[in-house]
Structures are given as C-alpha cells and as structure tokens.
Amino acid sequence: MKKNRKQIVLYIIAVLWFITTFLPLVYAVISSLKSNDEMYRSALSLPKEWMFENYVLANSIGNAFQSICNSLFVALSTTIIEIIVGMLAAYVISRKRRILLARTSYMLFVIGVMVPVHSTLVPISSMASDLGLKNNFLYLILVYVCFNLAQGIFLFTGYLDSISKEVDEAAIIDGCGDLSLLCRILVPICKPIIATEAIFSFIYAYGELVFSLTLMSEPEKYTVPRAMLSFYGELAIQLGPQYAFIIMTAVPVVIVYILFHKQIQSGVMAGAVKG
C-alpha cells in the first residue's frame, strides 16, 4: 500500500510538473497566431483567425533570422572556447598539483563563481569604449567566456579528480604525452560533464541581455534578447509577432537540449558533488 501511495504521489507531481512547463509553451504558440485585439479580448481562447503572417512580421520587426544567427554564433563560439580552455586548465589543476599555485588558482576560480556577473558592467563597458570594441562580437564572446570559465573549471576539475590516476599511468606507459592523454583518454571519459557545461554555457550566451544591450548598438548585430526589445514601441506592443519571435528563437535552444539532455543529471552530480 505504501509503495502504491508513493507511486501515486510521484505520478501526480510528474503530471503537475508537465502541466506547469508545457502550458506556457502552448500559450506562446497560440498567442503567436493571434492579433492584438484577440489577445486583449481573450488571451486563453483559440484564435478565430490564424495569423501566420505574425511570423513574417517577427522577422521584419525584430530581424528574427539575423538575430538568431548572431546569437547562435556568439553562443557556439563561447561554448567551444570555454570548453577547450576550461578542460586544459582543469587538467593542469587536477593532474599537475606540483605546479606552483595550481590549487591556489583553482580556489580563485571557485571564488569567481560567486562574483555577481553584472557588477562588472561599468568597467567592461568603459574598456569597450576606450578600446573601440563596441559592436564587436569577439569582445562580447570573450566577456561571456570569462564569466562562464570559473564554473566550467570548477565542474571539470571535480570530475577529473573523480577519475583514478591509474588511467593516466596506463596511458603514459603506452607512450601518451599530456596532450594525447587529455584528448584521447580523459576527454571521452568526461563527456557527461562537458555536455552539461556546454548546455549551461550555450544557454547563458544565447539568452544574456545586459551585456549585449550595453555592448551592441547596431541593429544588424543584435542578439536575440536585444532584438526582443524592438517590439516595444511608444504607442503599442506587437503581441502576436512578439510571441512568434519567441517561438522562433526558442527552437535552437530546444534542439541543443534534446541532443544533450541525457548527460545533464550525471554530469552535474559527478562534477559538483565529487568535486
């Protein structure tokens, strides 16, 4: 009886969780096919006239395709650079402890996880102005990499510490150097935590607003969050096209999540708990 009750409770929780996460998506899809009048009259009803042209307006008003491409470029570049640099640093910290300041550097990175990101907004913006790097994707990518690197090194180091060093010794006996050991042996073992951090880094860079709003002022270089503000006019808000824009920009994130979702739980637990 107790097991059945637990199963019923878990089933109810799962259903409620599904409803609370699925309904907003359904609402956004339905709203993307409505006019402003229908939205104001009855936000929860089905549209009387299916306005697929809202998706065309979303591209013309918010430059959806361009902003999605910009965000994908920034997010993918941030993720790739952060994973490469983070794994190299984590390897040194985990496997080369005799190197001076290796573990001290690790503690500094751990402290970096706790630093409020946007507390550095003013100096970063001032540096961009002084160096002429406003509207520069490379500068924006470096900013994102720096703020994700502390978390990445924390997770990667914890995961590497959980891997027996006997694996390293066996590889070294077979003639592997440091780079070969990392790339051929340790990186395949670290796939769960790499996938986890890749998701975190990608989602952060794809959806971050404050730095993109501060550093990007040219419309053709807007990322998705910055382009979202294009729908807010002085007199009215284009609700239908705005929801259409949301649906269009959510598709890449959903695809990335579907590709890597199996790795999230094992990667977070192994990297954070064992670290």
Secondary structure as UniProt FT lines:
FT   HELIX           2..31
FT   TURN            32..33
FT   HELIX           36..41
FT   TURN            43..44
FT   HELIX           53..62
FT   HELIX           64..95
FT   TURN            97..98
FT   TURN            100..101
FT   HELIX           102..113
FT   HELIX           117..120
FT   HELIX           121..131
FT   TURN            134..135
FT   HELIX           137..161
FT   HELIX           166..173
FT   TURN            174..175
FT   HELIX           178..180
FT   HELIX           181..186
FT   HELIX           187..189
FT   HELIX           191..207
FT   HELIX           210..215
FT   HELIX           219..221
FT   HELIX           224..228
FT   HELIX           229..231
FT   HELIX           239..268
FT   HELIX           269..273
//
